[in-house]
Amino acid sequence: MPSKAGVYKFLDGNGNVIYAGKANDLKSRVCSYFINKTTLGEKTRVLVENIRKINITIVESELEALLLEAFYIKKYKPKYNIRLADNKSYISIKITSKDVYPNITLVRQEKDPRAIYFGPYPNTSSVKLVLKTIRQVFPYVSVRNHPKKPCLYHHLGLCPCPGIYDSKQASIIYKQNIRSIIRILKGQSRKIMKELEIERETLSKNELFEEALIIQKKIDALSFITTPFHRPLEYDLNPNLRTDIREKEMQELIQTLNKYGMNLESLSRIECYDISNLQGTNATGSMVVFLGGEKEGSQYRRFKIRGGKPASVLKGQDYGEAKPNDFAMMSEVLKRRFKHTEWDAPNLIIVDGGKGQVSCALEVLKDNAVSIPLIGLAKREETIVIPITPPNLPLSGEEQGFLPQIRGSQREFEEVLLPRNSPSLNLIMRIRDEAHRFAINYHKNLRSKSAIFC
């Protein structure tokens, strides 16, 4: 008997399933029925006396276990599950699919023939946890007669309040949410996750980073019930689960980057930089800070690009004009940042861009006698750009001017493509998207002010 998560079935001498249950640790749970029978209740003792065979199915997530357990109970109607259900502790999910705005509730009995039911589920707390998580991804109505004013769940982003914000578009989106919830409860959660990941990537490629962040939050929420078990079910019992997941992401990123000679020991502080401009006008730079894998908004910084004609810009061009030089802008932002020696130093710097931006950033670090590991994230295929030559390697004349013609120069780079479901890549993308969102918001504000004073 493996010490893994899964669902177990007890069979009698005739091969009939007499009980089905789920466990985080199959070996521990199943053995508990037989180790000390004197501590068992009367109904459970009778159950154990009739067990002749045990079947197990190993699963990867709490959601899969919950759905499989309910499927077995509904399919086999195990004798002792049904007896235990007499105490009304079992619960089902009810979806009023025929309503204009279907609502989702928990019920003890399946009385409405027009409704869709999922269950029965023996573990009420697990069902509530799953629904709570699903609701963060796909908001739904949980009462039949919704009040005529915004409810508490609406303010939490968990209810669309159809009676108040009713529209044809809202109805279409809501019914799509309900269909997605039904698919999840039918065991299609992995397909939903894949669809969300594709949607996020499409939004990122189109530089719709604020929308991409919303989808990423949905992916993060849904991953709690679709990723492998944590023993015990940590999302329910471990208040540090989010921290644990972020720690795993950082450790995997450390291992990935150390393969290329970065010698990272910690990623307690990561800084990411991005440039936003429209043909050079109102150019801005952003610095976002992640501490322990979580964003720390109080340490974000904005940089309004000052322009001018530094040596790093093409002769006769000002990067505040029509032909901006993103490399020079990145250089300015980083130079201004590292004048602030009172700010904590990061363990890793991420720049939004490819080889040119990374070369530019490395030169600034060199000029400021700063030795900090640095990588870039190129939008094309989300490629991680890692410099693999020493930071003090002399740059070519072209690189010293931060020009785009860096191919064939002495500096070498490793371009790394990680799997789309890689925790390391997810962490880098989340940080990059946040930097882009922050820069774009500031850029929009400056554009609005410029329009006012035109």
KABELLIN-V667805 format. One record per residue. N is the residue number from 0. SS is DSSP state (2 for helix, 1 for strand, 0 for the rest). Layout:
n ss
N SS
N SS
This chain:
n ss
0 0
1 0
2 0
3 0
4 0
5 1
6 1
7 1
8 1
9 1
10 1
11 0
12 0
13 0
14 0
15 0
16 1
17 1
18 1
19 1
20 1
21 1
22 1
23 0
24 0
25 2
26 2
27 2
28 2
29 2
30 2
31 2
32 2
33 2
34 2
35 0
36 2
37 2
38 2
39 0
40 0
41 2
42 2
43 2
44 2
45 2
46 2
47 2
48 2
49 0
50 0
51 0
52 1
53 1
54 1
55 1
56 1
57 1
58 0
59 0
60 0
61 2
62 2
63 2
64 2
65 2
66 2
67 2
68 2
69 2
70 2
71 2
72 2
73 2
74 2
75 2
76 0
77 0
78 2
79 2
80 2
81 2
82 2
83 2
84 2
85 0
86 0
87 0
88 0
89 0
90 1
91 1
92 1
93 1
94 1
95 0
96 0
97 0
98 0
99 0
100 0
101 0
102 1
103 1
104 1
105 1
106 1
107 0
108 0
109 0
110 0
111 0
112 0
113 0
114 0
115 1
116 1
117 1
118 1
119 1
120 1
121 0
122 0
123 2
124 2
125 2
126 2
127 2
128 2
129 2
130 2
131 2
132 2
133 2
134 2
135 2
136 2
137 0
138 0
139 0
140 1
141 0
142 0
143 0
144 0
145 0
146 0
147 0
148 0
149 0
150 0
151 2
152 2
153 2
154 2
155 0
156 0
157 0
158 0
159 0
160 0
161 0
162 0
163 0
164 0
165 0
166 0
167 2
168 2
169 2
170 2
171 2
172 2
173 2
174 2
175 2
176 2
177 2
178 2
179 2
180 2
181 2
182 2
183 2
184 2
185 0
186 0
187 0
188 2
189 2
190 2
191 2
192 2
193 2
194 2
195 2
196 2
197 2
198 2
199 2
200 2
201 2
202 2
203 2
204 2
205 0
206 0
207 0
208 2
209 2
210 2
211 2
212 2
213 2
214 2
215 2
216 2
217 2
218 2
219 2
220 2
221 2
222 2
223 2
224 2
225 2
226 0
227 0
228 0
229 0
230 0
231 0
232 0
233 2
234 2
235 2
236 2
237 0
238 0
239 0
240 2
241 2
242 2
243 2
244 2
245 2
246 2
247 2
248 2
249 2
250 2
251 2
252 2
253 2
254 2
255 2
256 2
257 2
258 0
259 0
260 0
261 0
262 0
263 0
264 0
265 0
266 0
267 0
268 1
269 1
270 1
271 1
272 1
273 1
274 1
275 1
276 1
277 1
278 0
279 0
280 1
281 1
282 1
283 1
284 1
285 1
286 1
287 1
288 1
289 1
290 1
291 0
292 0
293 1
294 1
295 0
296 2
297 2
298 2
299 0
300 1
301 1
302 1
303 1
304 0
305 0
306 0
307 0
308 0
309 0
310 0
311 0
312 0
313 0
314 0
315 0
316 0
317 0
318 0
319 0
320 0
321 0
322 0
323 0
324 0
325 2
326 2
327 2
328 2
329 2
330 2
331 2
332 2
333 2
334 2
335 2
336 2
337 0
338 0
339 0
340 0
341 0
342 0
343 0
344 0
345 0
346 0
347 1
348 1
349 1
350 1
351 1
352 0
353 0
354 2
355 2
356 2
357 2
358 2
359 2
360 2
361 2
362 2
363 2
364 2
365 2
366 2
367 0
368 0
369 0
370 0
371 0
372 1
373 1
374 1
375 1
376 1
377 1
378 0
379 2
380 2
381 2
382 1
383 1
384 1
385 1
386 1
387 0
388 0
389 0
390 0
391 0
392 0
393 0
394 0
395 0
396 2
397 2
398 2
399 2
400 0
401 0
402 0
403 0
404 0
405 0
406 0
407 0
408 0
409 0
410 0
411 0
412 1
413 1
414 1
415 1
416 0
417 0
418 0
419 0
420 0
421 0
422 2
423 2
424 2
425 2
426 2
427 2
428 2
429 2
430 2
431 2
432 2
433 2
434 2
435 2
436 2
437 2
438 2
439 2
440 2
441 2
442 2
443 2
444 2
445 2
446 2
447 2
448 2
449 2
450 2
451 2
452 0
453 0
